[in-house]
Structure formats: structure tokens, C-alpha cells
Amino acid sequence: VTRPKEPDLYGRKLVDAAWTLYGAPKLLKKLKLPARGGTDLKALGQGPFIGWHKDAETIHAGSWLEAAVPVAAIIYRSNSIINHLSAAKAGIGLAVLPCYLGDTEPRLKRAMKDPIKTLERELWIVTHTDLKGTARIRAFLDLVGEGLAAQRKLFAGIR
């Protein structure tokens, strides 16, 4: 899903994916956050937050969160974004999620009003160079690529 660095891979950028903090409505109410989301991380105080395992250092959102909040504020860790989503829905803590996941989940609300600009990442569709001309691979790349690109606002966190 990222820009290929290997010379034998072919890809194209589909969209820029925005990320922000999400939480269950009950947790946001308990933390006394505005229903439409706060404006800065300081308003979120000591969390609780859902963080990443140390072995997930390639996850930019994990590095950002580690630098932005006290270690004691992270009460649950996982190296799976689906676990982060599930934990946030369960009200365990606030999770940094891509807007295409968080904004479409009815059991979550934004804890911050806007996407966190420094967390924006490119989303790519990639295949091996030898396969890019294959009819079924080309059809897949076109169909999925166009479908995802059509949802550009959702990926950009524009509501």
C-alpha cells in the first residue's frame, strides 16, 4: 500500500490517506470532549490511548503517538489496526486510525475535529512489474484503483 522502492515493483498512487484520533462516544463524554471533536492533543489529557507494540516502528501513527502522549497514558497495545479499531469501539481508549476506517464506523467519533496533517500517508496499489501487463492484473488494478480513487474525500478525511 506504500510507494514501491524495489525496482521490480510497479505501482500508482491512489490517494492521500488522512489519520486522526477516534473514540467511543461514551469515552469522549467521560473525557469531556466536544461532540464534534477537539482541536488539539492537549485537550485529551492523559488518555487513555491505544498504542502500538514497539516492534511496529514502521507504523508512523505509532511513532507519532509515542512522541505526543505520556507512556503511562497508553493502556493497551497491539500491532494490528483492526485490534485498534475494535478496542476503540469497545471504549478501551482513543485510537489513531485512518479516516476511511474511523469515519465509517458508527460506534466511533472523532476525538479531534480535523485530521492530523503530519500523519497523512500515500496509498498505493502495487504489483510485480512482470504482471502489470497481464489482463486480469490490469483489470484488477484499474477496477480497484478507480474505486478507491473515487472515494478520495473519505480517504482525505473530508466529511
N, C-alpha and C positions, 0 to 999 in steps of 0.2 A: 504493500500500500504506500510505500515511500519511493522517492526518486531513485531509480536504479543506479548503482555505482559500478556494477560489474559490466564489462564491455559486451558480454554475450546476452544481456537482457535488453528488451525493448519495452518502452512504456510511454504513457502520456499522462500528463497532469489532468485530473478531472475537476477538482475544486479545492478551495482552501477550507479546511475544517476548523471551526471555532470550538473552544472549550470554555466552560465556566463551572462554578460550584453549584451543586444541587443538594436538596434535602427534602425529606418528607415534610408535608405541611405541619404536622404536629410538632416536629422538632423545630422548625422555623418559628412557630408560635412560641414555643418554650424559650427559644433564644431571643425572643422579642425582635425578630427581624421584620421589616416591612413585607407585606404580602406580595408585592411586585418585585422583591429582591432588593438587597442593599446596594451600596455603591462602592464600598471598599472592604478589604480584608480585615481591617482593624475592627470594623463593626461586628465581626464574627467572633471576636474574643478568643477564648480558649477552646473553641470547637464544641463538640467532638468532631474529629475528622477521620476519614478513611484514607489510609496511605498505602504506599506500595512497598513490597519487600525490597530489601537492599539489592537483591540480585536482578532487579528490574530497572537498573540505572539507565537503560536506553529509553525509558518512558519519560519524556520531557515533563509531563504533568507531575510525575512523582518527584523529580528533582526540584521543580518549582515549589511544590507544597512543602517539601523538607526545608527549603530555604525561607519560606514565608511564614510558617507557624512553628510554635514550640514543639519539640519532640513529644512532650507529655500530652499534647492536645490530640495526638494521633492514637486512637484507641483500638483500631483494627487495621490489619494489613493483609493485603492479598496481591498476587501478581496477575490477577485476572480482572479485566474491565467488567466482565459480566458479574463477578462477585462484588465489585464496587457498586454496580447498578443495583444488585439485589440487596446489599447491605444498606444502601441509601434508602431504598423503598421501604425497608423494614424499620427505618428510623434510627439505625445504629449511629450514624454520623453523617457529616457532609462529605460529598464525593466530588472530585474534579472529573467531569465527564465531557465527552464531545457533545455539542449541542444537538446533533442528529439523534443521539440516544436520549439525553435528558429532556429535551423539549417535546419529544413524542411520548413520554411516559406520563400517563395521567396521575400516577401516585407520587410524582416529584414536582417540585417547584424550584425555580432559580433562587439561590441564596444571594447571588449578586445580579444586579439588573442587566449588566452588559457582559458579553464575552470578554475573557481576559486576553488582551491583544498578544501578549508575549507567548501564549500557549498555542496560537494558530499554527496549524501544520498543513502541508500539502497532502492531498490524497491522490494517489496514482493507481493506474491499472497497469500491470506488468506481466509480460510473458517472455519466454526464451526467444531470442532473435530468429532461430531456425523455425519456430512455429508461427510467427506473426503473419505469414502469408497463407497458412492453412485455412481453408474455407470455414471450417467450424470454429476455429480460434478467432479468426477475423470477425465472424458473425457475433461471437460472444463478446469480444472487445467492443464492437460497435453498439450492440444492444445494451450491455451493462453500462458501458461508458456514457452513452446518451441518456440512459435512465437516471444515472447518478447525477450527471451534469444538469439535468432538468430540475433536480432538487437543490440547486445551488443555494437558494435562500435558507433552506433548512440547515445545510452544512455550514453556512456562514453565520448561523445563529441569529438570523433576521426573523423576527416574529411579526 
